[in-house]
Amino acid sequence: MIYDVGHRNPIPVPPPPEPDVELIASLGVPHRPIAGVPDLMHHKYVVRDGLAVLTGSTNWTDDSWSRQENVIVTVESPELAAAYTADFEELWSTGEVERSGFTAPEPVRVGPVEMRPWFTPGHGEELSLRIAARIRRARRRVRICSPVLTVAPVLAALSERISNGSLDIAGCLDRPQIEGVIFQWHADGDAAWKLPLLERALTAPFSAKPSTPYGSGPIHDFMHAKVTVADDVVFTGSFNLSRSGERNAENVLEIHDAALADRLAGYIDEVRARYPLYQPSQ
């Protein structure tokens, strides 16, 4: 068992919950804390018996299971389990986020479905470019759930497709988190160049969950799902569409499956229907 202790938080995204170290120790299994400095150990995955993987956006907390929107994928595949085990061993052996995520994203066949596991920070920038490329190549739809939307390649791809008006784009974000980003970018000259891209992307019909702002109480009810659908391709895992996500220890499954893409696009539409359309604060 590996868990994060400490964190860097360059944009106003809530940190992961503090681990219950005493409870973890009581389980009687080998465990290792990973210092989240400068970047987070943000994975949420389990490898079972070298045969199956459970992964997604869900932290193992009560609020994650009961108050937040999340996505979990389970896959039975020894090849995929081997890739995730290799990533785990990188973290376990080095104890450092920045020296992990270098497991090669090789395609894996699970029955008729092609999947590709991605790990960061070793392949963080490559993953962002991969998602952006799929958005640029999409012909029918793009659906996104992510607490924030700040990674430059994805913002640029969305802005381009929105500008030419040729694609059905929609999704759901977390309102306090995206507003915190906008506030900080207005104050931070180094990131201000991305504001026009974000503002353009948010002209698409993105809903925004009015969650409880972090730090205002014990309730953590953020819009926490992390999934992108581009036509019949799905990207889902622990990775926020953010620059921080590229630097954290994260994982994503790229899944080429039309039925799953339809199911998750439908899920995203259900989530965004729960909340008001994003409108900039006056």
PyRosetta script that sets phi, psi and omega in degrees:
from pyrosetta import init, pose_from_sequence

init()
pose = pose_from_sequence("MIYDVGHRNPIPVPPPPEPDVELIASLGVPHRPIAGVPDLMHHKYVVRDGLAVLTGSTNWTDDSWSRQENVIVTVESPELAAAYTADFEELWSTGEVERSGFTAPEPVRVGPVEMRPWFTPGHGEELSLRIAARIRRARRRVRICSPVLTVAPVLAALSERISNGSLDIAGCLDRPQIEGVIFQWHADGDAAWKLPLLERALTAPFSAKPSTPYGSGPIHDFMHAKVTVADDVVFTGSFNLSRSGERNAENVLEIHDAALADRLAGYIDEVRARYPLYQPSQ")
pose.set_psi(1, 130.8)
pose.set_omega(1, 176.7)
pose.set_phi(2, -120.4)
pose.set_psi(2, 138.4)
pose.set_omega(2, 177.1)
pose.set_phi(3, -144.1)
pose.set_psi(3, 157.4)
pose.set_omega(3, -175.3)
pose.set_phi(4, -88.2)
pose.set_psi(4, 139.5)
pose.set_omega(4, 170.7)
pose.set_phi(5, -131.8)
pose.set_psi(5, 125.1)
pose.set_omega(5, -176.8)
pose.set_phi(6, 84.0)
pose.set_psi(6, 160.4)
pose.set_omega(6, -177.6)
pose.set_phi(7, -162.2)
pose.set_psi(7, 157.0)
pose.set_omega(7, 169.1)
pose.set_phi(8, -106.5)
pose.set_psi(8, 141.1)
pose.set_omega(8, -175.5)
pose.set_phi(9, -140.4)
pose.set_psi(9, 72.8)
pose.set_omega(9, -173.5)
pose.set_phi(10, -71.1)
pose.set_psi(10, -23.2)
pose.set_omega(10, 173.2)
pose.set_phi(11, -122.8)
pose.set_psi(11, 158.3)
pose.set_omega(11, -170.5)
pose.set_phi(12, -74.0)
pose.set_psi(12, 65.1)
pose.set_omega(12, 174.4)
pose.set_phi(13, -107.7)
pose.set_psi(13, 132.1)
pose.set_omega(13, -177.8)
pose.set_phi(14, -57.5)
pose.set_psi(14, 137.9)
pose.set_omega(14, 175.9)
pose.set_phi(15, -71.7)
pose.set_psi(15, 162.7)
pose.set_omega(15, 175.9)
pose.set_phi(16, -66.6)
pose.set_psi(16, 158.5)
pose.set_omega(16, -180.0)
pose.set_phi(17, -63.9)
pose.set_psi(17, 149.9)
pose.set_omega(17, 176.9)
pose.set_phi(18, -68.1)
pose.set_psi(18, 134.5)
pose.set_omega(18, -179.7)
pose.set_phi(19, -71.6)
pose.set_psi(19, 149.0)
pose.set_omega(19, 174.0)
pose.set_phi(20, -87.2)
pose.set_psi(20, 88.1)
pose.set_omega(20, -172.3)
pose.set_phi(21, -63.2)
pose.set_psi(21, -37.7)
pose.set_omega(21, 179.9)
pose.set_phi(22, -63.7)
pose.set_psi(22, -42.9)
pose.set_omega(22, 178.4)
pose.set_phi(23, -64.6)
pose.set_psi(23, -44.0)
pose.set_omega(23, 179.7)
pose.set_phi(24, -59.3)
pose.set_psi(24, -43.6)
pose.set_omega(24, -180.0)
pose.set_phi(25, -63.1)
pose.set_psi(25, -32.4)
pose.set_omega(25, -177.4)
pose.set_phi(26, -71.9)
pose.set_psi(26, -13.8)
pose.set_omega(26, -177.1)
pose.set_phi(27, -73.4)
pose.set_psi(27, -18.8)
pose.set_omega(27, 177.2)
pose.set_phi(28, 74.3)
pose.set_psi(28, 24.9)
pose.set_omega(28, 177.5)
pose.set_phi(29, -117.9)
pose.set_psi(29, 152.0)
pose.set_omega(29, 176.2)
pose.set_phi(30, -58.2)
pose.set_psi(30, 136.9)
pose.set_omega(30, -179.4)
pose.set_phi(31, -145.5)
pose.set_psi(31, 154.3)
pose.set_omega(31, -178.4)
pose.set_phi(32, -144.2)
pose.set_psi(32, 120.7)
pose.set_omega(32, 173.6)
pose.set_phi(33, -76.1)
pose.set_psi(33, 141.5)
pose.set_omega(33, 176.7)
pose.set_phi(34, -114.9)
pose.set_psi(34, 118.0)
pose.set_omega(34, -179.0)
pose.set_phi(35, -66.1)
pose.set_psi(35, 121.7)
pose.set_omega(35, -179.6)
pose.set_phi(36, -81.5)
pose.set_psi(36, 49.5)
pose.set_omega(36, -179.1)
pose.set_phi(37, -132.5)
pose.set_psi(37, 120.6)
pose.set_omega(37, 4.0)
pose.set_phi(38, -83.9)
pose.set_psi(38, -8.2)
pose.set_omega(38, -172.1)
pose.set_phi(39, -130.4)
pose.set_psi(39, 158.8)
pose.set_omega(39, -171.1)
pose.set_phi(40, -77.3)
pose.set_psi(40, 145.8)
pose.set_omega(40, 160.3)
pose.set_phi(41, -87.9)
pose.set_psi(41, 96.0)
pose.set_omega(41, -165.9)
pose.set_phi(42, -109.3)
pose.set_psi(42, 6.0)
pose.set_omega(42, 179.6)
pose.set_phi(43, -61.0)
pose.set_psi(43, 153.2)
pose.set_omega(43, 168.5)
pose.set_phi(44, -141.2)
pose.set_psi(44, 79.5)
pose.set_omega(44, -179.6)
pose.set_phi(45, -142.6)
pose.set_psi(45, 158.6)
pose.set_omega(45, 176.9)
pose.set_phi(46, -133.5)
pose.set_psi(46, 135.5)
pose.set_omega(46, 171.5)
pose.set_phi(47, -109.4)
pose.set_psi(47, 123.8)
pose.set_omega(47, -176.1)
pose.set_phi(48, -109.0)
pose.set_psi(48, 116.3)
pose.set_omega(48, 172.9)
pose.set_phi(49, 55.6)
pose.set_psi(49, 22.4)
pose.set_omega(49, -178.5)
pose.set_phi(50, 66.0)
pose.set_psi(50, 16.9)
pose.set_omega(50, -175.2)
pose.set_phi(51, -121.5)
pose.set_psi(51, -24.0)
pose.set_omega(51, -173.2)
pose.set_phi(52, -145.8)
pose.set_psi(52, 154.6)
pose.set_omega(52, 179.3)
pose.set_phi(53, -126.4)
pose.set_psi(53, 135.7)
pose.set_omega(53, 168.6)
pose.set_phi(54, -116.8)
pose.set_psi(54, 121.7)
pose.set_omega(54, -176.9)
pose.set_phi(55, -148.0)
pose.set_psi(55, 162.6)
pose.set_omega(55, 179.2)
pose.set_phi(56, 160.7)
pose.set_psi(56, -151.7)
pose.set_omega(56, -173.6)
pose.set_phi(57, -101.7)
pose.set_psi(57, -2.5)
pose.set_omega(57, -168.8)
pose.set_phi(58, -87.0)
pose.set_psi(58, 115.9)
pose.set_omega(58, 167.6)
pose.set_phi(59, -68.4)
pose.set_psi(59, 155.3)
pose.set_omega(59, -177.6)
pose.set_phi(60, -90.5)
pose.set_psi(60, 67.9)
pose.set_omega(60, 179.6)
pose.set_phi(61, -133.5)
pose.set_psi(61, 160.0)
pose.set_omega(61, 179.4)
pose.set_phi(62, -60.4)
pose.set_psi(62, -44.9)
pose.set_omega(62, -178.2)
pose.set_phi(63, -63.8)
pose.set_psi(63, -37.1)
pose.set_omega(63, -179.7)
pose.set_phi(64, -61.6)
pose.set_psi(64, -37.4)
pose.set_omega(64, -176.9)
pose.set_phi(65, -84.8)
pose.set_psi(65, -19.7)
pose.set_omega(65, -171.6)
pose.set_phi(66, -120.1)
pose.set_psi(66, -21.2)
pose.set_omega(66, -173.4)
pose.set_phi(67, -121.4)
pose.set_psi(67, -14.6)
pose.set_omega(67, -173.8)
pose.set_phi(68, -112.7)
pose.set_psi(68, 152.8)
pose.set_omega(68, 168.2)
pose.set_phi(69, -81.0)
pose.set_psi(69, 129.4)
pose.set_omega(69, -179.8)
pose.set_phi(70, -145.9)
pose.set_psi(70, 162.6)
pose.set_omega(70, 176.5)
pose.set_phi(71, -127.6)
pose.set_psi(71, 133.6)
pose.set_omega(71, 175.2)
pose.set_phi(72, -126.1)
pose.set_psi(72, 137.4)
pose.set_omega(72, 176.9)
pose.set_phi(73, -120.0)
pose.set_psi(73, 134.9)
pose.set_omega(73, 172.7)
pose.set_phi(74, -118.6)
pose.set_psi(74, 132.1)
pose.set_omega(74, -176.7)
pose.set_phi(75, -135.2)
pose.set_psi(75, 129.0)
pose.set_omega(75, 173.1)
pose.set_phi(76, -94.6)
pose.set_psi(76, 108.5)
pose.set_omega(76, -177.7)
pose.set_phi(77, -164.0)
pose.set_psi(77, 112.4)
pose.set_omega(77, 176.5)
pose.set_phi(78, -58.8)
pose.set_psi(78, -35.3)
pose.set_omega(78, -179.6)
pose.set_phi(79, -66.7)
pose.set_psi(79, -43.6)
pose.set_omega(79, 178.7)
pose.set_phi(80, -67.6)
pose.set_psi(80, -40.9)
pose.set_omega(80, 177.7)
pose.set_phi(81, -59.9)
pose.set_psi(81, -36.9)
pose.set_omega(81, 179.1)
pose.set_phi(82, -65.1)
pose.set_psi(82, -39.4)
pose.set_omega(82, 178.4)
pose.set_phi(83, -64.1)
pose.set_psi(83, -44.7)
pose.set_omega(83, 179.4)
pose.set_phi(84, -68.1)
pose.set_psi(84, -35.5)
pose.set_omega(84, 176.7)
pose.set_phi(85, -64.0)
pose.set_psi(85, -39.6)
pose.set_omega(85, 178.1)
pose.set_phi(86, -62.8)
pose.set_psi(86, -40.3)
pose.set_omega(86, 177.6)
pose.set_phi(87, -64.8)
pose.set_psi(87, -42.7)
pose.set_omega(87, 178.0)
pose.set_phi(88, -58.7)
pose.set_psi(88, -45.0)
pose.set_omega(88, -177.5)
pose.set_phi(89, -64.9)
pose.set_psi(89, -32.9)
pose.set_omega(89, 175.1)
pose.set_phi(90, -59.3)
pose.set_psi(90, -48.5)
pose.set_omega(90, -179.9)
pose.set_phi(91, -66.4)
pose.set_psi(91, -42.5)
pose.set_omega(91, -177.1)
pose.set_phi(92, -63.9)
pose.set_psi(92, -41.8)
pose.set_omega(92, -174.6)
pose.set_phi(93, -77.6)
pose.set_psi(93, -35.7)
pose.set_omega(93, -176.4)
pose.set_phi(94, -93.6)
pose.set_psi(94, -32.1)
pose.set_omega(94, -175.8)
pose.set_phi(95, 69.3)
pose.set_psi(95, 14.8)
pose.set_omega(95, -175.9)
pose.set_phi(96, -131.5)
pose.set_psi(96, 127.7)
pose.set_omega(96, 179.4)
pose.set_phi(97, -58.3)
pose.set_psi(97, -46.0)
pose.set_omega(97, -172.0)
pose.set_phi(98, -67.7)
pose.set_psi(98, -12.9)
pose.set_omega(98, 178.7)
pose.set_phi(99, -103.6)
pose.set_psi(99, 17.0)
pose.set_omega(99, -179.1)
pose.set_phi(100, -117.9)
pose.set_psi(100, 175.5)
pose.set_omega(100, 175.8)
pose.set_phi(101, 82.5)
pose.set_psi(101, 19.1)
pose.set_omega(101, -177.8)
pose.set_phi(102, -99.8)
pose.set_psi(102, 4.7)
pose.set_omega(102, 173.4)
pose.set_phi(103, -59.7)
pose.set_psi(103, 128.5)
pose.set_omega(103, -173.9)
pose.set_phi(104, -65.9)
pose.set_psi(104, 133.9)
pose.set_omega(104, 179.3)
pose.set_phi(105, -79.5)
pose.set_psi(105, 71.7)
pose.set_omega(105, -178.9)
pose.set_phi(106, -84.4)
pose.set_psi(106, 140.4)
pose.set_omega(106, 178.1)
pose.set_phi(107, -62.1)
pose.set_psi(107, 146.2)
pose.set_omega(107, 178.1)
pose.set_phi(108, -129.2)
pose.set_psi(108, 134.6)
pose.set_omega(108, 174.8)
pose.set_phi(109, -95.2)
pose.set_psi(109, 126.6)
pose.set_omega(109, 174.4)
pose.set_phi(110, -120.1)
pose.set_psi(110, 96.1)
pose.set_omega(110, -170.0)
pose.set_phi(111, 62.2)
pose.set_psi(111, -129.4)
pose.set_omega(111, -179.6)
pose.set_phi(112, -85.3)
pose.set_psi(112, -1.5)
pose.set_omega(112, -171.3)
pose.set_phi(113, -99.8)
pose.set_psi(113, 132.2)
pose.set_omega(113, 174.0)
pose.set_phi(114, -91.9)
pose.set_psi(114, 131.4)
pose.set_omega(114, 175.4)
pose.set_phi(115, -127.6)
pose.set_psi(115, 157.2)
pose.set_omega(115, 176.8)
pose.set_phi(116, -141.6)
pose.set_psi(116, 118.7)
pose.set_omega(116, 177.0)
pose.set_phi(117, -83.3)
pose.set_psi(117, 137.1)
pose.set_omega(117, 177.6)
pose.set_phi(118, -119.5)
pose.set_psi(118, 139.6)
pose.set_omega(118, 179.3)
pose.set_phi(119, -131.3)
pose.set_psi(119, 142.2)
pose.set_omega(119, 178.4)
pose.set_phi(120, -124.4)
pose.set_psi(120, 159.9)
pose.set_omega(120, 9.4)
pose.set_phi(121, -81.9)
pose.set_psi(121, -6.5)
pose.set_omega(121, -176.0)
pose.set_phi(122, -57.7)
pose.set_psi(122, -35.3)
pose.set_omega(122, -179.8)
pose.set_phi(123, -121.9)
pose.set_psi(123, 28.3)
pose.set_omega(123, -175.3)
pose.set_phi(124, -62.3)
pose.set_psi(124, -52.9)
pose.set_omega(124, -178.5)
pose.set_phi(125, -67.0)
pose.set_psi(125, -36.2)
pose.set_omega(125, 177.8)
pose.set_phi(126, -63.3)
pose.set_psi(126, -38.5)
pose.set_omega(126, 178.5)
pose.set_phi(127, -64.7)
pose.set_psi(127, -45.6)
pose.set_omega(127, 178.3)
pose.set_phi(128, -58.9)
pose.set_psi(128, -43.2)
pose.set_omega(128, 178.3)
pose.set_phi(129, -65.8)
pose.set_psi(129, -34.3)
pose.set_omega(129, 179.0)
pose.set_phi(130, -65.2)
pose.set_psi(130, -45.5)
pose.set_omega(130, 178.4)
pose.set_phi(131, -64.3)
pose.set_psi(131, -43.6)
pose.set_omega(131, 178.5)
pose.set_phi(132, -60.3)
pose.set_psi(132, -40.2)
pose.set_omega(132, 179.7)
pose.set_phi(133, -63.9)
pose.set_psi(133, -39.0)
pose.set_omega(133, 177.9)
pose.set_phi(134, -65.8)
pose.set_psi(134, -37.4)
pose.set_omega(134, 176.9)
pose.set_phi(135, -64.0)
pose.set_psi(135, -43.3)
pose.set_omega(135, 179.3)
pose.set_phi(136, -63.8)
pose.set_psi(136, -33.1)
pose.set_omega(136, -176.4)
pose.set_phi(137, -88.4)
pose.set_psi(137, -9.3)
pose.set_omega(137, -176.6)
pose.set_phi(138, -63.4)
pose.set_psi(138, 143.2)
pose.set_omega(138, -179.6)
pose.set_phi(139, -110.8)
pose.set_psi(139, -24.0)
pose.set_omega(139, -173.0)
pose.set_phi(140, -117.2)
pose.set_psi(140, -45.4)
pose.set_omega(140, -170.9)
pose.set_phi(141, -159.2)
pose.set_psi(141, 154.0)
pose.set_omega(141, 165.4)
pose.set_phi(142, -135.5)
pose.set_psi(142, 130.5)
pose.set_omega(142, 175.4)
pose.set_phi(143, -127.1)
pose.set_psi(143, 136.9)
pose.set_omega(143, -175.4)
pose.set_phi(144, -136.7)
pose.set_psi(144, 131.3)
pose.set_omega(144, 161.1)
pose.set_phi(145, -119.4)
pose.set_psi(145, 125.8)
pose.set_omega(145, 176.3)
pose.set_phi(146, -161.8)
pose.set_psi(146, 138.6)
pose.set_omega(146, 178.2)
pose.set_phi(147, -56.5)
pose.set_psi(147, -40.4)
pose.set_omega(147, 178.9)
pose.set_phi(148, -131.1)
pose.set_psi(148, 169.7)
pose.set_omega(148, -178.9)
pose.set_phi(149, -144.7)
pose.set_psi(149, 88.3)
pose.set_omega(149, -170.0)
pose.set_phi(150, -134.0)
pose.set_psi(150, -3.1)
pose.set_omega(150, -176.1)
pose.set_phi(151, -81.1)
pose.set_psi(151, 129.8)
pose.set_omega(151, -168.1)
pose.set_phi(152, -59.5)
pose.set_psi(152, -46.9)
pose.set_omega(152, -178.0)
pose.set_phi(153, -60.0)
pose.set_psi(153, -39.1)
pose.set_omega(153, 179.8)
pose.set_phi(154, -70.4)
pose.set_psi(154, -42.3)
pose.set_omega(154, 176.6)
pose.set_phi(155, -59.6)
pose.set_psi(155, -43.0)
pose.set_omega(155, -179.4)
pose.set_phi(156, -64.9)
pose.set_psi(156, -42.9)
pose.set_omega(156, -179.6)
pose.set_phi(157, -64.6)
pose.set_psi(157, -43.0)
pose.set_omega(157, 177.7)
pose.set_phi(158, -62.7)
pose.set_psi(158, -43.9)
pose.set_omega(158, -179.3)
pose.set_phi(159, -60.8)
pose.set_psi(159, -41.6)
pose.set_omega(159, 179.2)
pose.set_phi(160, -63.3)
pose.set_psi(160, -46.2)
pose.set_omega(160, -177.5)
pose.set_phi(161, -69.7)
pose.set_psi(161, -33.4)
pose.set_omega(161, 176.0)
pose.set_phi(162, -68.9)
pose.set_psi(162, -39.1)
pose.set_omega(162, -178.8)
pose.set_phi(163, -65.2)
pose.set_psi(163, -36.0)
pose.set_omega(163, -180.0)
pose.set_phi(164, -87.7)
pose.set_psi(164, -5.2)
pose.set_omega(164, 170.2)
pose.set_phi(165, 63.1)
pose.set_psi(165, 26.5)
pose.set_omega(165, -172.6)
pose.set_phi(166, -109.3)
pose.set_psi(166, 12.2)
pose.set_omega(166, -172.4)
pose.set_phi(167, -144.0)
pose.set_psi(167, 143.0)
pose.set_omega(167, 176.1)
pose.set_phi(168, -82.9)
pose.set_psi(168, 104.3)
pose.set_omega(168, -176.7)
pose.set_phi(169, -119.7)
pose.set_psi(169, 132.9)
pose.set_omega(169, 177.8)
pose.set_phi(170, -162.8)
pose.set_psi(170, 166.9)
pose.set_omega(170, 178.6)
pose.set_phi(171, 175.9)
pose.set_psi(171, -166.0)
pose.set_omega(171, -179.5)
pose.set_phi(172, -143.1)
pose.set_psi(172, 137.4)
pose.set_omega(172, 178.4)
pose.set_phi(173, -124.4)
pose.set_psi(173, 179.7)
pose.set_omega(173, 173.9)
pose.set_phi(174, -102.0)
pose.set_psi(174, 118.0)
pose.set_omega(174, -171.0)
pose.set_phi(175, -61.8)
pose.set_psi(175, -51.9)
pose.set_omega(175, 180.0)
pose.set_phi(176, -58.0)
pose.set_psi(176, -35.5)
pose.set_omega(176, -178.6)
pose.set_phi(177, -72.5)
pose.set_psi(177, -42.6)
pose.set_omega(177, -179.4)
pose.set_phi(178, -69.7)
pose.set_psi(178, -34.2)
pose.set_omega(178, 176.8)
pose.set_phi(179, -69.4)
pose.set_psi(179, -34.1)
pose.set_omega(179, 175.6)
pose.set_phi(180, -63.9)
pose.set_psi(180, -39.0)
pose.set_omega(180, 176.6)
pose.set_phi(181, -62.2)
pose.set_psi(181, -48.0)
pose.set_omega(181, -178.6)
pose.set_phi(182, -60.7)
pose.set_psi(182, -42.6)
pose.set_omega(182, 178.3)
pose.set_phi(183, -60.5)
pose.set_psi(183, -45.8)
pose.set_omega(183, -177.5)
pose.set_phi(184, -68.2)
pose.set_psi(184, -38.7)
pose.set_omega(184, 179.6)
pose.set_phi(185, -65.9)
pose.set_psi(185, -33.8)
pose.set_omega(185, 174.8)
pose.set_phi(186, -62.8)
pose.set_psi(186, -32.5)
pose.set_omega(186, -177.6)
pose.set_phi(187, -89.4)
pose.set_psi(187, -15.5)
pose.set_omega(187, -174.1)
pose.set_phi(188, -112.0)
pose.set_psi(188, 106.2)
pose.set_omega(188, -177.7)
pose.set_phi(189, -61.8)
pose.set_psi(189, -27.3)
pose.set_omega(189, -178.1)
pose.set_phi(190, -67.9)
pose.set_psi(190, -28.0)
pose.set_omega(190, -178.0)
pose.set_phi(191, -106.5)
pose.set_psi(191, -5.3)
pose.set_omega(191, -173.4)
pose.set_phi(192, -61.2)
pose.set_psi(192, -24.5)
pose.set_omega(192, -179.1)
pose.set_phi(193, -63.1)
pose.set_psi(193, -22.1)
pose.set_omega(193, -179.6)
pose.set_phi(194, -83.8)
pose.set_psi(194, -12.4)
pose.set_omega(194, -177.0)
pose.set_phi(195, -58.1)
pose.set_psi(195, -46.6)
pose.set_omega(195, 178.6)
pose.set_phi(196, -59.9)
pose.set_psi(196, -35.0)
pose.set_omega(196, 177.9)
pose.set_phi(197, -66.0)
pose.set_psi(197, -45.1)
pose.set_omega(197, 179.2)
pose.set_phi(198, -64.5)
pose.set_psi(198, -43.9)
pose.set_omega(198, -179.9)
pose.set_phi(199, -62.2)
pose.set_psi(199, -38.1)
pose.set_omega(199, 177.9)
pose.set_phi(200, -67.3)
pose.set_psi(200, -44.0)
pose.set_omega(200, 179.7)
pose.set_phi(201, -60.1)
pose.set_psi(201, -35.7)
pose.set_omega(201, -176.6)
pose.set_phi(202, -79.7)
pose.set_psi(202, 2.7)
pose.set_omega(202, 170.6)
pose.set_phi(203, -79.9)
pose.set_psi(203, -15.1)
pose.set_omega(203, 171.0)
pose.set_phi(204, -71.9)
pose.set_psi(204, 160.9)
pose.set_omega(204, -176.4)
pose.set_phi(205, -74.3)
pose.set_psi(205, 76.1)
pose.set_omega(205, 172.5)
pose.set_phi(206, -94.1)
pose.set_psi(206, 127.8)
pose.set_omega(206, 169.3)
pose.set_phi(207, -83.0)
pose.set_psi(207, 165.5)
pose.set_omega(207, -179.1)
pose.set_phi(208, -140.5)
pose.set_psi(208, 117.5)
pose.set_omega(208, -179.0)
pose.set_phi(209, -71.5)
pose.set_psi(209, 123.6)
pose.set_omega(209, 177.8)
pose.set_phi(210, -81.3)
pose.set_psi(210, 69.1)
pose.set_omega(210, -175.2)
pose.set_phi(211, -75.1)
pose.set_psi(211, 171.2)
pose.set_omega(211, 176.9)
pose.set_phi(212, -74.0)
pose.set_psi(212, 119.4)
pose.set_omega(212, -179.1)
pose.set_phi(213, -57.4)
pose.set_psi(213, 140.7)
pose.set_omega(213, -179.7)
pose.set_phi(214, -60.6)
pose.set_psi(214, 136.4)
pose.set_omega(214, 177.7)
pose.set_phi(215, 93.2)
pose.set_psi(215, -6.0)
pose.set_omega(215, -178.0)
pose.set_phi(216, -95.9)
pose.set_psi(216, 4.1)
pose.set_omega(216, 179.8)
pose.set_phi(217, 163.4)
pose.set_psi(217, -177.9)
pose.set_omega(217, -175.2)
pose.set_phi(218, -80.1)
pose.set_psi(218, -9.5)
pose.set_omega(218, -175.7)
pose.set_phi(219, -85.0)
pose.set_psi(219, 128.7)
pose.set_omega(219, 177.7)
pose.set_phi(220, -119.9)
pose.set_psi(220, 92.7)
pose.set_omega(220, -173.3)
pose.set_phi(221, -119.5)
pose.set_psi(221, 36.6)
pose.set_omega(221, -176.3)
pose.set_phi(222, -63.2)
pose.set_psi(222, 157.1)
pose.set_omega(222, 165.4)
pose.set_phi(223, -75.6)
pose.set_psi(223, 106.7)
pose.set_omega(223, -164.4)
pose.set_phi(224, -115.2)
pose.set_psi(224, -3.4)
pose.set_omega(224, -179.9)
pose.set_phi(225, -66.4)
pose.set_psi(225, 148.2)
pose.set_omega(225, 178.6)
pose.set_phi(226, -133.0)
pose.set_psi(226, 95.2)
pose.set_omega(226, -178.1)
pose.set_phi(227, -151.1)
pose.set_psi(227, 136.1)
pose.set_omega(227, 174.3)
pose.set_phi(228, -123.7)
pose.set_psi(228, 131.3)
pose.set_omega(228, 174.9)
pose.set_phi(229, -116.7)
pose.set_psi(229, 124.0)
pose.set_omega(229, 175.3)
pose.set_phi(230, -124.3)
pose.set_psi(230, 104.7)
pose.set_omega(230, -171.5)
pose.set_phi(231, 55.0)
pose.set_psi(231, -113.5)
pose.set_omega(231, -176.2)
pose.set_phi(232, -106.9)
pose.set_psi(232, 20.6)
pose.set_omega(232, 179.7)
pose.set_phi(233, -115.8)
pose.set_psi(233, 134.8)
pose.set_omega(233, -179.7)
pose.set_phi(234, -115.4)
pose.set_psi(234, 136.6)
pose.set_omega(234, 168.1)
pose.set_phi(235, -119.4)
pose.set_psi(235, 119.0)
pose.set_omega(235, 179.7)
pose.set_phi(236, -149.1)
pose.set_psi(236, 148.0)
pose.set_omega(236, -179.0)
pose.set_phi(237, 167.1)
pose.set_psi(237, -139.1)
pose.set_omega(237, -177.2)
pose.set_phi(238, -98.7)
pose.set_psi(238, -1.9)
pose.set_omega(238, -166.9)
pose.set_phi(239, -86.2)
pose.set_psi(239, 111.9)
pose.set_omega(239, 167.2)
pose.set_phi(240, -69.6)
pose.set_psi(240, 149.5)
pose.set_omega(240, 176.6)
pose.set_phi(241, -78.4)
pose.set_psi(241, 70.6)
pose.set_omega(241, -173.5)
pose.set_phi(242, -142.9)
pose.set_psi(242, 159.1)
pose.set_omega(242, 174.9)
pose.set_phi(243, -63.4)
pose.set_psi(243, -36.5)
pose.set_omega(243, 176.7)
pose.set_phi(244, -61.9)
pose.set_psi(244, -37.5)
pose.set_omega(244, 178.3)
pose.set_phi(245, -59.1)
pose.set_psi(245, -36.1)
pose.set_omega(245, 178.4)
pose.set_phi(246, -63.6)
pose.set_psi(246, -27.5)
pose.set_omega(246, -174.0)
pose.set_phi(247, -97.7)
pose.set_psi(247, -20.2)
pose.set_omega(247, 178.5)
pose.set_phi(248, -74.4)
pose.set_psi(248, 169.6)
pose.set_omega(248, 166.4)
pose.set_phi(249, -83.1)
pose.set_psi(249, 107.9)
pose.set_omega(249, -175.0)
pose.set_phi(250, -135.8)
pose.set_psi(250, 166.6)
pose.set_omega(250, 172.3)
pose.set_phi(251, -141.7)
pose.set_psi(251, 148.7)
pose.set_omega(251, 178.5)
pose.set_phi(252, -140.7)
pose.set_psi(252, 141.2)
pose.set_omega(252, 168.9)
pose.set_phi(253, -103.0)
pose.set_psi(253, 124.6)
pose.set_omega(253, 170.5)
pose.set_phi(254, -94.6)
pose.set_psi(254, 117.4)
pose.set_omega(254, -171.8)
pose.set_phi(255, -123.0)
pose.set_psi(255, 122.8)
pose.set_omega(255, 178.8)
pose.set_phi(256, -98.1)
pose.set_psi(256, 93.2)
pose.set_omega(256, -175.3)
pose.set_phi(257, -156.8)
pose.set_psi(257, 113.9)
pose.set_omega(257, -174.6)
pose.set_phi(258, -64.0)
pose.set_psi(258, -40.2)
pose.set_omega(258, -177.9)
pose.set_phi(259, -66.0)
pose.set_psi(259, -43.1)
pose.set_omega(259, 178.3)
pose.set_phi(260, -66.5)
pose.set_psi(260, -40.0)
pose.set_omega(260, 178.2)
pose.set_phi(261, -60.4)
pose.set_psi(261, -42.2)
pose.set_omega(261, 177.1)
pose.set_phi(262, -62.7)
pose.set_psi(262, -43.1)
pose.set_omega(262, -178.3)
pose.set_phi(263, -63.4)
pose.set_psi(263, -44.6)
pose.set_omega(263, -177.8)
pose.set_phi(264, -75.7)
pose.set_psi(264, -33.5)
pose.set_omega(264, 173.4)
pose.set_phi(265, -61.6)
pose.set_psi(265, -40.4)
pose.set_omega(265, 176.1)
pose.set_phi(266, -63.9)
pose.set_psi(266, -40.2)
pose.set_omega(266, 176.7)
pose.set_phi(267, -60.9)
pose.set_psi(267, -44.9)
pose.set_omega(267, 179.9)
pose.set_phi(268, -61.7)
pose.set_psi(268, -41.0)
pose.set_omega(268, 177.8)
pose.set_phi(269, -64.4)
pose.set_psi(269, -35.6)
pose.set_omega(269, 175.7)
pose.set_phi(270, -64.7)
pose.set_psi(270, -42.8)
pose.set_omega(270, -179.8)
pose.set_phi(271, -64.6)
pose.set_psi(271, -47.0)
pose.set_omega(271, -176.3)
pose.set_phi(272, -68.5)
pose.set_psi(272, -23.7)
pose.set_omega(272, 177.8)
pose.set_phi(273, -71.6)
pose.set_psi(273, -17.5)
pose.set_omega(273, -179.7)
pose.set_phi(274, -75.2)
pose.set_psi(274, -21.3)
pose.set_omega(274, -167.4)
pose.set_phi(275, -127.0)
pose.set_psi(275, 156.9)
pose.set_omega(275, -178.4)
pose.set_phi(276, -67.5)
pose.set_psi(276, 152.2)
pose.set_omega(276, 174.6)
pose.set_phi(277, -60.2)
pose.set_psi(277, 139.3)
pose.set_omega(277, 179.5)
pose.set_phi(278, -64.3)
pose.set_psi(278, 130.5)
pose.set_omega(278, 172.9)
pose.set_phi(279, -131.2)
pose.set_psi(279, 133.5)
pose.set_omega(279, 179.5)
pose.set_phi(280, -58.6)
pose.set_psi(280, 142.9)
pose.set_omega(280, 175.7)
pose.set_phi(281, -67.1)
pose.set_psi(281, 141.7)
pose.set_omega(281, -179.7)
pose.set_phi(282, -85.4)
pose.dump_pdb("model.pdb")
